[in-house]
Amino acid sequence: MNRPSNIRRSSAGTRRHHRTHLPYRLDILAPGVATVLVLPDSAGDTVHSVTAYDAAGRPMAVTDEHAAHILGLLQGAFTADWARPLVWRRNGNTLAAESVLRGAA
């Protein structure tokens, strides 16, 4: 899944606007989405794997086009280090760095 190398950037006011409407817009693309996991490719930070989960924690089927749109919406709403694994949670409408290996022994 190839993405443009430039990350979508917005002014602070625009980011706040996008963040306010983000849960509604993500619900249109993936109805019932509760969590979105964004993983960068190990070879570079321009290709991302986007996985959506429902409230029960089950992965949801998301097309490549919708995954690209979801990534663009997240990048427009949040300023983050996109070279790290990130998770968006509907509860609180937050994006945070996620330890992918958490719970692994």
C-alpha positions as semicolon CSV with decimal commas, in nm:
position;residue;x (nm);y (nm);z (nm)
1;M;0,000;0,000;0,000
2;N;0,195;0,303;-0,123
3;R;0,136;0,645;0,022
4;P;0,272;0,985;-0,074
5;S;0,599;1,064;0,105
6;N;0,468;1,395;0,238
7;I;0,265;1,396;0,557
8;R;-0,054;1,597;0,560
9;R;-0,004;1,909;0,773
10;S;-0,261;2,159;0,897
11;S;-0,267;2,473;1,108
12;A;-0,362;2,440;1,476
13;G;-0,715;2,570;1,416
14;T;-0,769;2,333;1,127
15;R;-0,633;2,040;1,331
16;R;-0,879;2,120;1,612
17;H;-1,164;2,129;1,358
18;H;-1,054;1,798;1,204
19;R;-1,012;1,641;1,549
20;T;-1,367;1,743;1,648
21;H;-1,519;1,571;1,344
22;L;-1,279;1,274;1,333
23;P;-1,497;1,011;1,510
24;Y;-1,790;1,086;1,276
25;R;-1,572;1,072;0,963
26;L;-1,402;0,748;1,070
27;D;-1,743;0,597;1,145
28;I;-1,843;0,664;0,783
29;L;-1,538;0,475;0,654
30;A;-1,544;0,195;0,913
31;P;-1,881;0,177;1,095
32;G;-1,838;0,089;1,462
33;V;-1,465;0,162;1,474
34;A;-1,333;0,198;1,832
35;T;-0,956;0,183;1,778
36;V;-0,722;0,240;1,484
37;L;-0,365;0,105;1,488
38;V;-0,114;0,273;1,252
39;L;0,212;0,085;1,196
40;P;0,496;0,227;0,983
41;D;0,677;0,000;0,741
42;S;1,012;-0,120;0,873
43;A;1,187;-0,009;0,552
44;G;1,067;0,351;0,573
45;D;0,806;0,579;0,722
46;T;0,612;0,648;0,403
47;V;0,416;0,320;0,390
48;H;0,179;0,250;0,677
49;S;-0,037;-0,041;0,780
50;V;-0,374;0,076;0,913
51;T;-0,589;-0,167;1,112
52;A;-0,930;-0,077;1,256
53;Y;-1,083;-0,258;1,552
54;D;-1,439;-0,263;1,683
55;A;-1,540;-0,217;2,050
56;A;-1,487;-0,589;2,118
57;G;-1,130;-0,570;1,988
58;R;-1,195;-0,763;1,667
59;P;-1,017;-0,642;1,351
60;M;-1,245;-0,486;1,092
61;A;-1,214;-0,525;0,715
62;V;-1,086;-0,196;0,569
63;T;-1,003;-0,151;0,200
64;D;-0,670;0,000;0,094
65;E;-0,848;0,315;-0,021
66;H;-1,025;0,354;0,313
67;A;-0,700;0,285;0,501
68;A;-0,530;0,564;0,305
69;H;-0,821;0,798;0,379
70;I;-0,816;0,706;0,750
71;L;-0,442;0,778;0,764
72;G;-0,497;1,116;0,597
73;L;-0,773;1,206;0,843
74;L;-0,551;1,114;1,139
75;Q;-0,257;1,312;0,999
76;G;-0,481;1,613;0,945
77;A;-0,613;1,599;1,301
78;F;-0,297;1,518;1,498
79;T;0,069;1,613;1,500
80;A;0,272;1,300;1,577
81;D;0,586;1,104;1,497
82;W;0,444;0,892;1,215
83;A;0,758;0,673;1,211
84;R;0,637;0,512;1,537
85;P;0,342;0,279;1,599
86;L;0,038;0,488;1,694
87;V;-0,309;0,407;1,818
88;W;-0,621;0,623;1,797
89;R;-0,896;0,554;2,048
90;R;-1,254;0,669;2,000
91;N;-1,298;0,692;2,377
92;G;-1,137;1,031;2,436
93;N;-1,054;1,090;2,066
94;T;-0,680;1,059;2,133
95;L;-0,377;0,947;1,934
96;A;-0,085;0,805;2,130
97;A;0,233;0,606;2,073
98;E;0,173;0,238;2,128
99;S;0,410;-0,034;2,233
100;V;0,338;-0,312;1,985
101;L;0,528;-0,566;2,194
102;R;0,335;-0,491;2,513
103;G;0,223;-0,814;2,677
104;A;0,473;-1,024;2,484
105;A;0,695;-1,239;2,703
